[in-house]
């Protein structure tokens, strides 16, 4: 079983639509949680951190449920520029100050005109 | 502020050769990480430096891979000798604290 599981998609949605991505993680040592976006043949770019209280950044809302080990990302009013692969990422403390990110395989989103 | 930079952007080498990848983190970031994505797989952790010290190298595949960060600034990742399965994109990331990591553009390595 993968440590971070995501629906690979692809999700094809019209402009203006609302789309939601889900992710589950298995390692209870996971300490912090993120959504990254990755454009084709580019590096992952941090989209937002995810907190238990939920957090919002413009059209993007992220939620974390530690009890269920579940993370979500909601994108409202989709734009063509939102087309990318969205990576669910958890930060695991392995020992002392050692940290490592564990990535999901990504969910591909295409916003259609 | 300059982001994480990596050199080269692409490298094509033959099996058995040696390749050295370089990463320059964001200025002031003590934490530096190497990751790798091989074809069709998710991005995987290789190792973590805090300044010049290796904190976690549990993701290094084998002893053909050697990472260094002398002086706690830039880092190099050497693969010697390279094998076909080493092909992939090698990303470097840096962070000021232990949490939000910022990635460089990656080095695309092809071993033929």
Backbone of each chain as ProteinMPNN parsed JSONL, in Angstrom:
{"seq_chain_A": "XXXXXXXXXXXXXXXXXXXXXXXXXXXXXXXXXXXXXXXXXXXXXXXXXXXXXXXXXXXXXXXXXXXXXXXXXXXXXXXXXXXXXXXXXXXXXXXXXXXXXXXXXXXXXXXXX", "coords_chain_A": {"N_chain_A": [[0.852, -1.185, 0.0], [0.559, 2.236, -0.859], [2.136, 5.026, 0.771], [0.995, 7.535, 0.575], [-1.998, 8.124, -0.862], [-3.643, 8.933, -3.831], [-6.324, 9.825, -6.028], [-5.664, 9.288, -9.326], [-6.892, 10.566, -11.443], [-7.562, 11.292, -14.927], [-8.971, 14.531, -14.175], [-11.261, 16.27, -15.919], [-12.551, 19.341, -16.365], [-14.972, 21.977, -16.91], [-14.261, 25.489, -17.422], [-14.752, 27.549, -14.594], [-15.933, 25.652, -13.043], [-16.282, 23.77, -9.954], [-13.952, 21.804, -8.28], [-12.868, 18.902, -6.542], [-10.248, 17.361, -4.756], [-9.028, 14.407, -3.251], [-7.152, 12.763, -0.67], [-5.357, 10.249, 1.032], [-3.355, 9.279, 3.838], [-0.939, 7.071, 5.299], [0.985, 6.96, 7.289], [1.31, 7.456, 10.61], [3.157, 9.076, 11.779], [3.257, 11.345, 10.366], [3.623, 14.804, 10.11], [3.179, 17.347, 9.028], [1.408, 18.852, 6.309], [0.738, 19.186, 2.847], [-0.286, 20.73, -0.238], [1.043, 20.537, -3.388], [1.571, 21.907, -6.659], [2.257, 20.74, -9.919], [3.475, 21.564, -12.964], [3.707, 20.425, -16.367], [6.734, 18.784, -16.846], [8.057, 20.425, -15.079], [9.201, 21.731, -11.873], [7.855, 20.704, -8.648], [5.633, 22.985, -7.139], [4.972, 24.738, -4.204], [1.706, 24.91, -3.187], [-0.154, 25.214, -1.063], [-0.067, 24.996, 2.513], [-1.563, 22.646, 4.775], [-3.894, 22.698, 7.318], [-5.279, 21.523, 10.439], [-7.486, 22.976, 11.148], [-8.433, 23.755, 8.814], [-7.891, 25.663, 5.869], [-7.849, 28.541, 3.763], [-7.127, 29.949, 0.613], [-7.73, 32.315, -1.389], [-9.28, 31.058, -4.182], [-8.857, 28.512, -3.378], [-9.262, 25.86, -1.092], [-8.195, 24.024, 1.654], [-8.302, 21.04, 3.583], [-7.812, 19.1, 6.548], [-8.075, 15.996, 8.084], [-7.103, 14.553, 10.802], [-7.798, 12.325, 12.307], [-8.999, 10.612, 10.505], [-6.999, 10.479, 8.733], [-6.856, 11.965, 6.334], [-6.86, 14.174, 3.587], [-7.883, 17.076, 1.852], [-8.491, 19.018, -1.126], [-10.033, 21.814, -2.428], [-11.039, 23.427, -5.309], [-12.366, 26.333, -6.424], [-14.343, 27.965, -8.975], [-12.823, 27.323, -11.369], [-9.927, 27.999, -13.34], [-8.366, 28.248, -16.593], [-5.641, 28.273, -16.203], [-5.313, 26.728, -13.977], [-4.874, 24.176, -14.718], [-2.975, 21.372, -14.235], [-0.829, 19.046, -12.464], [-1.756, 17.919, -9.327], [-0.253, 17.496, -6.295], [-0.393, 15.592, -3.435], [1.114, 15.869, -0.359], [3.012, 14.747, 2.387], [4.787, 15.55, 5.353], [7.192, 13.908, 7.036], [8.509, 13.189, 10.161], [11.459, 11.66, 10.752], [13.549, 11.191, 12.562], [14.909, 12.976, 15.325], [15.944, 15.996, 14.057], [15.459, 15.301, 11.517], [13.728, 15.275, 8.48], [11.383, 14.297, 5.961], [9.755, 14.549, 2.835], [6.877, 12.88, 1.714], [5.419, 11.865, -1.207], [2.309, 11.807, -2.947], [1.115, 10.198, -5.938], [-0.037, 12.031, -7.543], [-2.71, 14.026, -8.925], [-4.196, 14.589, -11.944], [-5.316, 17.517, -13.434], [-7.345, 19.014, -15.841], [-8.52, 21.961, -17.09], [-11.105, 22.957, -19.056], [-11.856, 25.106, -21.855]], "CA_chain_A": [[0.0, 0.0, 0.0], [1.342, 3.458, -0.903], [2.002, 5.842, 1.985], [0.076, 8.62, 0.252], [-2.825, 7.664, -1.969], [-4.464, 9.949, -4.5], [-6.994, 9.451, -7.262], [-4.802, 9.863, -10.377], [-7.655, 11.276, -12.459], [-7.589, 12.748, -14.974], [-10.178, 15.297, -13.987], [-11.455, 17.263, -16.982], [-13.693, 20.146, -15.921], [-15.1, 23.243, -17.649], [-13.937, 26.721, -16.688], [-15.779, 27.987, -13.66], [-16.42, 24.536, -12.223], [-15.645, 23.475, -8.675], [-13.406, 20.445, -8.313], [-12.303, 18.501, -5.25], [-9.298, 16.255, -4.763], [-8.879, 13.77, -1.953], [-5.878, 12.096, -0.449], [-5.225, 9.607, 2.34], [-1.984, 8.929, 4.179], [-0.956, 5.918, 6.2], [1.988, 7.047, 8.34], [0.825, 8.283, 11.719], [4.218, 10.021, 12.151], [3.143, 12.519, 9.492], [3.497, 15.963, 10.976], [2.624, 18.493, 8.326], [0.702, 18.403, 5.118], [0.813, 20.222, 1.822], [-0.593, 20.505, -1.634], [1.931, 21.128, -4.377], [1.146, 21.706, -8.037], [3.382, 20.506, -10.81], [3.192, 21.684, -14.384], [4.414, 19.42, -17.159], [8.193, 18.87, -16.939], [8.533, 21.472, -14.169], [9.34, 21.297, -10.493], [6.681, 20.916, -7.797], [5.577, 24.3, -6.496], [4.108, 24.71, -3.037], [0.439, 25.609, -3.366], [-0.565, 25.628, 0.262], [0.01, 24.076, 3.634], [-2.898, 22.203, 5.191], [-3.994, 22.682, 8.774], [-6.454, 20.813, 10.954], [-8.627, 23.897, 11.212], [-8.817, 24.105, 7.447], [-7.393, 26.968, 5.48], [-8.328, 29.009, 2.47], [-6.283, 30.935, -0.054], [-8.451, 32.674, -2.597], [-10.216, 30.045, -4.67], [-8.394, 27.196, -2.917], [-9.522, 25.518, 0.309], [-7.613, 22.727, 2.025], [-8.764, 20.542, 4.882], [-7.1, 17.949, 7.077], [-8.746, 15.24, 9.143], [-6.046, 13.681, 11.33], [-8.377, 11.067, 12.8], [-9.228, 9.753, 9.341], [-5.779, 10.546, 7.909], [-7.471, 12.351, 5.065], [-6.578, 15.557, 3.202], [-8.645, 17.435, 0.656], [-8.265, 20.322, -1.767], [-11.185, 22.255, -3.214], [-10.753, 24.573, -6.184], [-13.611, 26.942, -6.901], [-14.234, 28.853, -10.141], [-11.602, 26.868, -12.041], [-9.371, 28.765, -14.451], [-7.532, 27.454, -17.49], [-4.293, 28.226, -15.625], [-5.268, 25.737, -12.896], [-4.52, 22.878, -15.298], [-1.683, 20.929, -13.701], [-0.944, 17.882, -11.596], [-1.796, 18.336, -7.924], [0.437, 16.484, -5.488], [-0.64, 15.551, -1.995], [2.451, 15.647, 0.216], [3.09, 14.78, 3.846], [6.133, 15.739, 5.895], [7.341, 12.919, 8.098], [9.7, 13.313, 10.998], [12.025, 10.31, 10.861], [14.264, 11.176, 13.841], [15.537, 14.261, 15.643], [15.552, 17.089, 13.158], [15.365, 14.768, 10.159], [12.405, 15.35, 7.879], [11.324, 13.964, 4.553], [8.434, 14.635, 2.231], [6.384, 11.715, 0.992], [4.531, 12.372, -2.236], [1.376, 10.994, -3.696], [1.454, 10.116, -7.364], [-0.584, 13.211, -8.211], [-3.996, 14.021, -9.619], [-4.096, 15.462, -13.109], [-6.494, 18.351, -13.697], [-7.397, 19.82, -17.061], [-9.672, 22.859, -17.137], [-11.429, 23.129, -20.479], [-12.531, 26.385, -22.15]], "C_chain_A": [[0.894, 1.244, 0.0], [1.102, 4.272, 0.358], [1.052, 7.005, 1.782], [-0.686, 8.215, -1.002], [-3.67, 8.806, -2.519], [-5.166, 9.31, -5.679], [-6.2, 10.086, -8.403], [-5.551, 10.704, -11.405], [-7.518, 10.577, -13.801], [-8.97, 13.323, -14.696], [-10.216, 16.33, -15.117], [-12.708, 18.049, -16.636], [-13.772, 21.414, -16.756], [-14.66, 24.412, -16.775], [-15.095, 27.091, -15.783], [-16.291, 26.888, -12.742], [-15.687, 24.495, -10.882], [-15.167, 22.026, -8.717], [-12.748, 20.15, -6.969], [-11.383, 17.304, -5.43], [-9.179, 15.71, -3.342], [-7.585, 12.987, -1.881], [-5.935, 11.427, 0.923], [-3.762, 9.267, 2.569], [-2.005, 7.866, 5.261], [-0.005, 6.056, 7.387], [1.54, 8.003, 9.441], [1.884, 9.249, 12.228], [4.194, 11.272, 11.283], [2.843, 13.741, 10.338], [2.892, 17.168, 10.292], [2.257, 18.057, 6.914], [0.616, 19.547, 4.114], [0.127, 19.761, 0.555], [0.437, 21.253, -2.46], [1.254, 20.995, -5.735], [2.4, 21.557, -8.891], [2.899, 20.622, -12.244], [4.102, 20.733, -15.143], [5.908, 19.737, -17.251], [8.771, 20.031, -16.119], [8.675, 20.902, -12.758], [8.027, 21.458, -9.733], [6.759, 22.298, -7.15], [4.573, 24.235, -5.351], [2.865, 25.55, -3.296], [-0.059, 26.12, -2.022], [-0.287, 24.549, 1.292], [-1.42, 23.75, 4.065], [-2.921, 22.071, 6.693], [-5.291, 22.01, 9.201], [-7.693, 21.694, 10.966], [-9.148, 24.228, 9.824], [-8.258, 25.466, 7.105], [-7.752, 27.259, 4.034], [-7.347, 30.029, 1.92], [-6.95, 31.254, -1.381], [-9.449, 31.6, -2.982], [-9.916, 28.644, -4.145], [-8.684, 27.019, -1.422], [-8.966, 24.137, 0.577], [-8.108, 22.334, 3.399], [-7.979, 19.292, 5.248], [-7.954, 17.306, 8.155], [-7.733, 14.232, 9.667], [-6.608, 12.336, 11.776], [-8.564, 10.081, 11.654], [-8.008, 9.682, 8.43], [-6.153, 10.868, 6.468], [-7.223, 13.837, 4.82], [-7.387, 15.855, 1.95], [-8.217, 18.811, 0.148], [-9.473, 20.625, -2.629], [-10.754, 23.468, -4.03], [-12.091, 25.077, -6.717], [-13.324, 27.8, -8.121], [-12.955, 28.55, -10.926], [-11.233, 27.765, -13.217], [-8.547, 27.835, -15.338], [-6.139, 27.253, -16.898], [-4.184, 27.263, -14.446], [-4.894, 24.352, -13.424], [-3.102, 22.505, -14.898], [-1.901, 19.596, -13.01], [-0.831, 18.361, -10.159], [-1.281, 17.19, -7.057], [0.082, 16.656, -4.022], [0.659, 15.117, -1.336], [2.377, 15.705, 1.734], [4.556, 14.856, 4.257], [6.258, 14.84, 7.115], [8.624, 13.185, 8.868], [10.24, 11.9, 11.212], [12.829, 10.151, 12.152], [14.849, 12.555, 14.08], [15.021, 15.362, 14.755], [15.39, 16.614, 11.722], [13.922, 14.784, 9.675], [12.477, 14.854, 6.449], [9.892, 14.108, 4.074], [8.122, 13.315, 1.536], [5.283, 12.195, 0.059], [3.514, 11.332, -2.667], [1.768, 11.023, -5.165], [0.841, 11.258, -8.172], [-1.923, 12.969, -8.872], [-3.922, 15.041, -10.738], [-5.417, 16.196, -13.334], [-6.318, 19.082, -15.019], [-8.668, 20.643, -17.014], [-9.899, 23.226, -18.597], [-12.151, 24.45, -20.724], [-13.985, 26.163, -22.525]], "O_chain_A": [[1.865, 1.314, 0.754], [0.021, 4.227, 0.945], [0.372, 7.421, 2.721], [-0.1, 7.993, -2.061], [-4.319, 9.54, -1.775], [-4.657, 8.356, -6.266], [-6.072, 11.31, -8.446], [-4.938, 11.465, -12.153], [-7.367, 9.355, -13.822], [-9.994, 12.687, -14.948], [-9.314, 17.157, -15.248], [-13.806, 17.493, -16.614], [-12.753, 21.884, -17.261], [-14.686, 24.33, -15.547], [-16.262, 26.964, -16.153], [-17.001, 27.161, -11.774], [-14.629, 25.098, -10.707], [-15.9, 21.134, -9.143], [-12.152, 21.027, -6.344], [-11.696, 16.361, -6.157], [-9.223, 16.459, -2.366], [-7.006, 12.603, -2.898], [-6.501, 11.983, 1.865], [-3.018, 8.999, 1.625], [-2.954, 7.766, 6.039], [-0.161, 5.352, 8.385], [1.41, 9.207, 9.222], [1.576, 10.145, 13.015], [5.028, 12.162, 11.453], [1.937, 13.731, 11.172], [2.162, 17.934, 10.92], [2.731, 17.041, 6.406], [0.445, 20.71, 4.479], [-0.024, 18.565, 0.306], [0.674, 22.444, -2.259], [0.456, 20.082, -5.947], [3.442, 22.156, -8.625], [2.025, 19.875, -12.683], [5.131, 20.292, -14.631], [6.296, 20.824, -17.68], [9.843, 20.549, -16.433], [8.32, 19.754, -12.491], [7.179, 22.259, -10.126], [7.815, 22.72, -6.677], [3.461, 23.734, -5.516], [2.954, 26.743, -3.587], [-0.349, 27.306, -1.863], [-0.273, 23.356, 0.987], [-2.359, 24.484, 3.758], [-2.066, 21.407, 7.279], [-6.259, 21.936, 8.444], [-8.814, 21.208, 10.811], [-10.172, 24.895, 9.673], [-8.162, 26.335, 7.972], [-7.931, 26.362, 3.211], [-6.808, 30.859, 2.652], [-6.758, 30.55, -2.373], [-10.352, 31.269, -2.213], [-10.647, 27.698, -4.439], [-8.396, 27.894, -0.605], [-9.225, 23.194, -0.17], [-8.309, 23.181, 4.27], [-7.543, 18.532, 4.383], [-8.488, 17.987, 9.03], [-7.522, 13.182, 9.059], [-5.942, 11.311, 11.628], [-8.324, 8.882, 11.8], [-7.989, 8.914, 7.468], [-5.813, 10.146, 5.531], [-7.357, 14.656, 5.729], [-7.557, 14.991, 1.09], [-7.668, 19.634, 0.88], [-9.889, 19.809, -3.452], [-10.176, 24.415, -3.498], [-12.839, 24.347, -7.368], [-12.214, 28.304, -8.293], [-12.112, 29.426, -11.117], [-12.088, 28.224, -13.974], [-8.091, 26.779, -14.901], [-5.531, 26.197, -17.068], [-3.082, 27.005, -13.962], [-4.625, 23.447, -12.635], [-2.149, 23.23, -15.186], [-3.017, 19.079, -12.974], [0.078, 19.117, -9.816], [-1.804, 16.076, -7.086], [0.241, 17.734, -3.449], [1.24, 14.102, -1.718], [1.754, 16.604, 2.3], [5.437, 14.303, 3.599], [5.529, 14.991, 8.096], [9.689, 13.38, 8.282], [9.56, 11.048, 11.785], [12.795, 9.087, 12.771], [15.245, 13.233, 13.132], [13.821, 15.632, 14.702], [15.205, 17.423, 10.814], [13.012, 14.355, 10.384], [13.514, 14.976, 5.797], [8.942, 13.829, 4.805], [8.969, 12.72, 0.87], [4.333, 12.851, 0.487], [3.811, 10.14, -2.743], [2.647, 11.782, -5.573], [1.162, 11.433, -9.348], [-2.23, 11.863, -9.317], [-3.622, 16.213, -10.507], [-6.483, 15.585, -13.413], [-5.279, 19.689, -15.279], [-9.766, 20.096, -16.911], [-9.008, 23.733, -19.278], [-12.965, 24.873, -19.904], [-14.704, 27.123, -22.804]]}, "seq_chain_B": "XXXXXXXXXXXXXXXXXXXXXXXXXXXXXXXXXXXXXXXXXXXXXXXXXXXXXXXXXXXXXXXXXXXXXXXXXXXXXXXXXXXXXXXXXXXXXXXXXXXXXXXXXXXXXXXX", "coords_chain_B": {"N_chain_B": [[14.23, 37.489, -4.485], [16.458, 34.844, -5.106], [15.614, 31.593, -6.279], [15.833, 28.036, -5.62], [18.521, 26.623, -7.31], [19.677, 24.452, -9.901], [22.157, 22.422, -11.447], [23.546, 20.317, -13.985], [20.797, 21.176, -16.248], [20.017, 19.154, -17.875], [21.364, 15.898, -18.437], [23.08, 13.525, -20.265], [24.405, 10.421, -20.169], [26.606, 7.584, -20.518], [26.089, 4.21, -19.487], [27.94, 3.245, -16.682], [29.508, 5.477, -16.579], [30.362, 8.523, -14.776], [28.471, 10.964, -13.036], [27.918, 14.236, -11.842], [25.757, 16.102, -9.97], [24.588, 19.365, -9.194], [23.392, 21.492, -6.608], [22.148, 24.588, -5.595], [20.962, 26.023, -2.781], [18.208, 28.107, -1.581], [19.313, 31.198, -0.387], [20.439, 31.263, 2.937], [18.944, 29.139, 3.786], [19.138, 26.433, 5.833], [18.411, 23.806, 5.611], [18.611, 21.213, 3.279], [17.557, 19.175, 0.654], [17.485, 16.166, -1.273], [15.668, 14.707, -3.914], [14.094, 12.248, -6.024], [12.608, 11.455, -9.137], [11.619, 8.73, -10.858], [10.738, 7.304, -14.053], [7.279, 7.166, -14.394], [6.796, 6.852, -11.708], [6.19, 8.025, -8.312], [7.552, 11.023, -6.781], [10.455, 10.55, -4.891], [12.072, 10.613, -1.728], [15.541, 11.191, -1.122], [17.8, 12.179, 0.484], [18.583, 14.263, 3.39], [20.072, 17.224, 4.382], [21.239, 19.138, 7.152], [22.656, 22.099, 7.33], [25.994, 21.258, 6.971], [25.691, 18.661, 7.701], [24.562, 15.323, 7.364], [21.312, 14.485, 7.924], [19.463, 12.539, 7.41], [19.721, 9.837, 5.444], [18.273, 7.831, 4.434], [16.91, 7.325, 2.108], [18.678, 6.952, 0.043], [19.614, 5.067, -2.737], [21.722, 3.164, -3.045], [25.266, 2.411, -2.621], [26.392, 3.637, -4.778], [25.705, 6.185, -4.973], [26.61, 9.364, -3.87], [26.382, 11.998, -1.705], [27.224, 15.346, -0.939], [27.84, 18.22, 1.102], [29.694, 20.416, 1.536], [30.782, 22.919, 3.733], [28.252, 23.743, 4.098], [26.742, 25.08, 2.194], [26.215, 24.969, -1.053], [25.245, 21.836, -2.598], [26.36, 18.637, -3.756], [25.556, 15.826, -5.772], [26.696, 12.788, -6.514], [26.852, 10.23, -8.916], [28.142, 7.134, -9.318], [29.387, 4.114, -10.427], [27.172, 5.064, -13.073], [23.989, 3.534, -13.641], [21.458, 2.057, -15.772], [18.962, 2.202, -14.508], [19.141, 4.461, -13.019], [18.24, 6.616, -14.332], [16.205, 9.507, -14.526], [14.452, 12.261, -12.974], [16.136, 14.463, -10.969], [15.537, 16.179, -8.129], [16.231, 19.015, -6.147], [15.649, 20.468, -3.001], [15.002, 23.143, -0.674], [14.751, 24.423, 2.677], [13.854, 26.781, 5.216], [12.871, 26.364, 7.798], [11.734, 23.306, 9.253], [9.683, 22.566, 7.634], [8.133, 23.826, 5.208], [9.097, 23.187, 2.014], [11.042, 24.176, -0.777], [11.364, 23.758, -4.189], [13.92, 23.107, -6.632], [14.473, 23.409, -10.234], [15.169, 20.922, -11.161], [17.25, 18.197, -12.367], [17.449, 16.491, -15.299], [18.294, 13.307, -15.806], [19.662, 11.046, -18.026], [20.561, 7.811, -18.599], [22.302, 5.868, -20.807]], "CA_chain_B": [[15.107, 36.465, -3.88], [16.668, 33.74, -6.029], [15.126, 30.309, -5.807], [16.781, 26.928, -5.666], [19.028, 26.394, -8.666], [20.307, 23.149, -10.107], [22.971, 22.329, -12.653], [22.959, 20.858, -15.214], [19.361, 20.933, -16.373], [19.934, 17.837, -18.51], [22.625, 15.182, -18.585], [22.973, 12.221, -20.911], [25.679, 9.725, -20.003], [26.547, 6.146, -20.787], [26.194, 3.313, -18.337], [29.3, 3.092, -16.193], [30.152, 6.782, -16.395], [30.094, 9.253, -13.533], [27.818, 12.258, -13.213], [27.793, 15.016, -10.604], [24.691, 17.096, -10.019], [24.811, 20.415, -8.205], [22.228, 22.226, -6.129], [22.353, 25.768, -4.756], [19.692, 26.288, -2.104], [17.872, 29.495, -1.308], [20.258, 31.755, 0.57], [19.979, 31.263, 4.329], [18.252, 27.893, 4.125], [20.059, 25.428, 6.364], [17.948, 22.47, 5.232], [18.699, 20.917, 1.853], [17.045, 17.824, 0.399], [17.492, 15.612, -2.627], [14.581, 13.795, -4.261], [14.218, 11.712, -7.379], [11.415, 10.87, -9.767], [11.901, 7.864, -12.01], [9.616, 7.255, -14.975], [6.055, 6.486, -13.987], [6.702, 6.696, -10.249], [6.092, 9.287, -7.596], [8.793, 11.609, -6.3], [10.926, 9.841, -3.692], [13.115, 11.233, -0.908], [16.859, 10.565, -1.098], [18.449, 12.519, 1.752], [18.356, 15.562, 4.021], [21.188, 17.87, 5.077], [21.108, 20.373, 7.898], [23.986, 22.676, 7.103], [26.818, 20.281, 6.269], [25.485, 17.334, 8.291], [23.482, 14.479, 6.842], [20.348, 14.141, 8.963], [18.702, 11.355, 7.037], [20.052, 9.408, 4.097], [17.581, 6.556, 4.318], [16.366, 7.125, 0.771], [19.726, 6.744, -0.962], [19.359, 3.713, -3.252], [22.859, 2.259, -2.858], [26.512, 3.152, -2.392], [26.866, 4.335, -5.981], [25.266, 7.577, -4.815], [27.307, 10.074, -2.807], [25.971, 13.402, -1.584], [28.072, 16.149, -0.064], [27.457, 19.621, 1.273], [30.825, 21.001, 2.229], [30.583, 24.323, 4.059], [26.848, 24.004, 4.364], [26.078, 25.926, 1.196], [25.682, 24.155, -2.142], [25.399, 20.39, -2.437], [26.536, 17.835, -4.962], [25.121, 14.425, -5.742], [27.484, 12.075, -7.516], [26.438, 8.86, -9.209], [29.339, 6.509, -9.864], [29.103, 4.285, -11.84], [25.738, 5.166, -13.362], [23.29, 2.399, -14.219], [20.276, 2.461, -16.541], [17.826, 2.493, -13.624], [19.345, 5.754, -12.357], [17.601, 7.654, -15.147], [15.05, 10.136, -13.898], [14.634, 13.674, -12.666], [16.654, 14.66, -9.617], [15.148, 17.485, -7.611], [16.771, 19.492, -4.899], [14.746, 21.39, -2.318], [15.576, 23.703, 0.546], [13.778, 25.021, 3.588], [14.421, 27.512, 6.342], [12.519, 25.548, 8.946], [11.65, 21.882, 8.89], [8.379, 22.273, 7.074], [7.837, 24.141, 3.813], [10.266, 22.976, 1.177], [10.945, 24.81, -2.089], [12.084, 22.887, -5.106], [14.602, 23.586, -7.819], [13.875, 22.951, -11.5], [15.506, 19.525, -11.421], [18.195, 17.754, -13.398], [16.938, 15.301, -15.992], [19.421, 12.415, -16.084], [19.396, 9.897, -18.889], [21.693, 6.886, -18.687], [22.064, 5.023, -21.989]], "C_chain_B": [[15.233, 35.301, -4.855], [16.147, 32.464, -5.405], [16.225, 29.278, -5.788], [17.229, 26.739, -7.119], [19.745, 25.058, -8.739], [21.059, 23.161, -11.434], [23.522, 20.926, -12.789], [21.449, 20.648, -15.241], [19.116, 19.566, -17.003], [21.327, 17.22, -18.537], [22.346, 13.829, -19.211], [24.345, 11.568, -20.826], [25.493, 8.256, -20.325], [26.66, 5.378, -19.472], [27.665, 3.159, -17.966], [30.046, 4.402, -15.989], [29.731, 7.398, -15.066], [29.422, 10.577, -13.864], [27.715, 12.932, -11.846], [26.759, 16.1, -10.825], [24.942, 18.118, -8.913], [23.507, 21.11, -7.86], [22.687, 23.412, -5.289], [21.027, 26.121, -4.1], [19.401, 27.78, -2.041], [18.794, 30.0, -0.203], [19.663, 31.778, 1.982], [19.248, 30.007, 4.746], [19.273, 26.841, 4.575], [19.701, 24.01, 5.9], [17.997, 22.301, 3.721], [18.357, 19.456, 1.672], [17.284, 17.442, -1.063], [16.339, 14.628, -2.752], [14.814, 13.304, -5.682], [12.869, 11.219, -7.86], [11.889, 10.019, -10.939], [10.61, 7.705, -12.79], [8.425, 6.489, -14.389], [5.865, 6.328, -12.488], [6.554, 8.057, -9.579], [7.474, 9.766, -7.146], [9.18, 10.938, -4.978], [12.075, 10.594, -3.036], [14.419, 10.458, -1.031], [17.583, 10.885, 0.214], [18.226, 13.962, 2.145], [19.623, 16.009, 4.724], [20.644, 18.981, 5.971], [22.512, 20.96, 7.959], [24.826, 21.6, 6.414], [26.594, 18.845, 6.733], [24.33, 16.594, 7.623], [22.579, 14.078, 7.997], [19.677, 12.816, 8.682], [19.096, 10.995, 5.616], [19.393, 8.063, 3.808], [17.051, 6.28, 2.918], [17.409, 6.886, -0.306], [19.666, 5.292, -1.427], [20.48, 2.712, -2.964], [24.139, 3.094, -2.773], [27.119, 3.723, -3.673], [26.51, 5.826, -5.921], [25.995, 8.191, -3.628], [26.897, 11.537, -2.819], [26.893, 14.109, -0.602], [27.533, 17.566, 0.006], [28.531, 20.292, 2.125], [30.561, 22.481, 2.497], [29.138, 24.695, 4.273], [26.161, 24.909, 3.383], [25.512, 25.05, 0.086], [25.94, 22.677, -1.862], [25.655, 19.753, -3.794], [26.039, 16.425, -4.72], [25.843, 13.724, -6.882], [26.943, 10.668, -7.672], [27.598, 8.198, -9.938], [29.408, 5.043, -9.48], [27.591, 4.31, -12.081], [25.22, 3.884, -14.005], [22.03, 2.902, -14.922], [19.13, 2.906, -15.634], [17.983, 3.803, -12.854], [18.703, 6.899, -13.147], [16.371, 8.2, -14.442], [15.316, 11.615, -13.72], [15.032, 13.792, -11.207], [16.332, 16.088, -9.186], [15.896, 17.766, -6.315], [15.747, 20.449, -4.302], [15.457, 21.97, -1.113], [14.466, 24.296, 1.395], [14.503, 25.726, 4.713], [14.116, 26.773, 7.643], [12.348, 24.112, 8.454], [10.421, 21.567, 8.057], [8.22, 22.579, 5.6], [9.112, 24.074, 2.98], [10.008, 23.548, -0.219], [11.9, 24.101, -3.045], [12.796, 23.663, -6.209], [14.0, 22.961, -9.059], [14.22, 21.516, -11.873], [16.599, 19.348, -12.459], [17.64, 16.47, -13.992], [18.135, 14.465, -16.416], [18.961, 11.246, -16.935], [20.664, 9.071, -18.978], [21.397, 5.911, -19.829], [23.001, 3.81, -22.006]], "O_chain_B": [[14.228, 34.82, -5.377], [16.217, 32.263, -4.192], [17.405, 29.604, -5.922], [16.407, 26.702, -8.034], [20.34, 24.598, -7.765], [20.658, 23.811, -12.399], [23.946, 20.361, -11.781], [20.893, 20.009, -14.349], [18.124, 18.903, -16.699], [22.333, 17.921, -18.645], [21.486, 13.081, -18.747], [25.327, 12.096, -21.348], [24.371, 7.753, -20.395], [27.245, 5.846, -18.496], [28.521, 2.966, -18.83], [31.078, 4.445, -15.319], [28.879, 6.877, -14.346], [29.763, 11.229, -14.851], [27.459, 12.283, -10.832], [26.87, 16.91, -11.746], [25.441, 17.782, -7.839], [22.636, 21.292, -8.71], [23.51, 23.263, -4.386], [20.071, 26.478, -4.787], [20.238, 28.608, -2.401], [19.024, 29.312, 0.792], [18.544, 32.245, 2.194], [18.959, 29.82, 5.927], [20.142, 26.422, 3.811], [20.563, 23.135, 5.808], [17.49, 23.139, 2.975], [18.805, 18.601, 2.436], [17.284, 18.289, -1.956], [16.063, 13.835, -1.852], [15.614, 13.861, -6.433], [12.09, 10.644, -7.1], [12.484, 10.526, -11.89], [9.522, 7.938, -12.264], [8.544, 5.343, -13.956], [4.882, 5.735, -12.044], [6.764, 9.099, -10.199], [8.438, 9.0, -7.137], [8.357, 10.779, -4.076], [12.943, 11.142, -3.716], [14.42, 9.227, -1.044], [17.938, 9.978, 0.966], [17.749, 14.777, 1.355], [20.183, 15.287, 5.549], [19.704, 19.683, 5.596], [23.423, 20.389, 8.559], [24.418, 21.077, 5.377], [27.225, 17.919, 6.224], [23.271, 17.163, 7.357], [23.017, 13.412, 8.936], [19.359, 12.061, 9.601], [18.838, 11.759, 4.686], [19.907, 7.262, 3.027], [16.772, 5.131, 2.575], [17.056, 6.641, -1.46], [19.666, 4.38, -0.601], [20.214, 1.546, -2.672], [24.1, 4.322, -2.844], [28.237, 4.237, -3.653], [26.977, 6.617, -6.74], [26.007, 7.633, -2.531], [27.05, 12.228, -3.826], [27.289, 13.551, 0.422], [26.86, 18.043, -0.908], [28.299, 20.677, 3.271], [30.163, 23.215, 1.593], [28.83, 25.842, 4.597], [25.104, 25.461, 3.688], [24.45, 24.451, 0.252], [26.747, 22.321, -1.003], [25.228, 20.258, -4.832], [26.098, 15.906, -3.605], [25.629, 14.026, -8.056], [26.617, 9.999, -6.692], [27.993, 8.625, -11.022], [29.483, 4.742, -8.288], [26.831, 3.651, -11.372], [25.907, 3.24, -14.797], [21.591, 4.03, -14.696], [18.416, 3.86, -15.943], [17.079, 4.213, -12.127], [18.64, 8.029, -12.661], [15.597, 7.454, -13.841], [16.287, 12.153, -14.25], [14.347, 13.283, -10.321], [16.787, 17.061, -9.787], [16.151, 16.872, -5.508], [15.056, 21.16, -5.033], [16.398, 21.374, -0.589], [13.388, 24.625, 0.9], [15.601, 25.341, 5.114], [14.997, 26.582, 8.481], [12.78, 23.768, 7.353], [10.145, 20.396, 7.798], [8.175, 21.646, 4.797], [10.071, 24.809, 3.216], [8.912, 23.425, -0.767], [13.073, 23.882, -2.743], [12.342, 24.717, -6.653], [13.13, 22.094, -8.97], [13.631, 20.955, -12.797], [16.84, 20.212, -13.303], [17.393, 15.493, -13.285], [18.904, 14.871, -17.288], [17.999, 10.553, -16.605], [21.714, 9.569, -19.384], [20.379, 5.22, -19.823], [22.939, 2.995, -22.926]]}, "name": "protein", "num_of_chains": 2, "seq": "XXXXXXXXXXXXXXXXXXXXXXXXXXXXXXXXXXXXXXXXXXXXXXXXXXXXXXXXXXXXXXXXXXXXXXXXXXXXXXXXXXXXXXXXXXXXXXXXXXXXXXXXXXXXXXXXXXXXXXXXXXXXXXXXXXXXXXXXXXXXXXXXXXXXXXXXXXXXXXXXXXXXXXXXXXXXXXXXXXXXXXXXXXXXXXXXXXXXXXXXXXXXXXXXXXXXXXXXXXXXXXXXX"}
